[in-house]
Amino acid sequence: MDIPPEIHKSVPGLAGTLTALLFVRGDGWKRVIGTCIAGAFIARIIGPLAADVMHSSPEVAGYVTGLFGMAIVAKMFDMILGFDAKQAAKDLWDAVLKRVRG
């Protein structure tokens, strides 16, 4: 059975994201599946560029970008969910007043 080239190119990135699952704390299945899919997409998009930069095979670069892509997406979720809009607005207002007052 022949594997289509698009799927064949995506397998290393998916393997990297599945490896990253070993290091992700249990935050619910929706978030885990979302970060896994996002990591695979990051690997598929950035993997070829990373292969050129690293002077490595596309498979190795896809795996590495899938592994770290998922970690980056997981951290972004943490940052978004931990964002305090009221505190950010207060800090911005304080910075504006400090700038205006000199």
N, C-alpha and C positions, 0 to 999 in steps of 0.2 A: 504494500500500500504506500503510495507516494503522499508525502506531506506537502501541502501548498507552501511556497516560499515565505509568504507573509506569516504563517503560523510558525514555521521553522525559525524565523528570525526572532519571534517573540518568546520562544521557549526559555532561553537563558535568563531573560529578564524576569519571567514568571518564577523560575527556579530561585533567583535571588530574592524575590519578595517572599516566597515560601520559606526560605532560610531565615529571613528577617522575622518571620512570625515566632521563631524561637525566643526572640528577645523582646517581644511586645507584651506588655502586661494586659491582663484581661479587662478590656474596656467595653465589652459587648460585641456581639457578632457583627452588627451593622458597621461599626467603626473598623473592625478588623478586616472585613471584606472590602470596605471602601478604601482603606489604606493599601491593601494588597492590589486592588485594581489600579489605583493611582500609581503605585510603584511600578507595575508592569507597563503602564503607558509611558511613564517617565523613561524607563529603560528602552522602550521601543523607539522613542523620539530622540533621546540624547545618546543612546548606545553607540550608533555609528560615529558620532562626533567624538565621543570618549575613546573609541577605538583608534581614531586618527591621532588624538592627543597622546594616548598612552602607548602608541605603536604596538598594539596587541591585536589579537583576533577579535572579531565582532562578538563572538560568544562570551569571551572573558569580560569584555567591556559591558555587554548586556547584563551579565550576572552581577557585576559590581554596581552598575547604576541601578539595577533593580533592588539590590540589597540596601544601598544607601538612599535611594529614592524613596523607599517606603519609610525609612527612618526619618527622613526630612518631612514627609507628609504627616507622619504621626506627631512630630514636634509642632508642626503648623496647627494641627487640630488642638493640641494642648494650649498653644498660644491664643487661638481664637476663642476657645471655650473659657480661658482664664482672663480674657480681656474685660477690664472694668471701665465702662464708658464714662461713668460719673467721675472717677478719679482722673481719667485722661483729660476730660474737659476742664476739670479743676486745675490740673497741672498746666494745660495750655493757657488758660486764663491767667494764672499766676505768672507765666512766662511773658505774656503780652503786657501785663501791668508792670512787671519789672523792667521790660524794655522801654515802655513809654515813660516811666518815671526816671529812668536813667541810671 
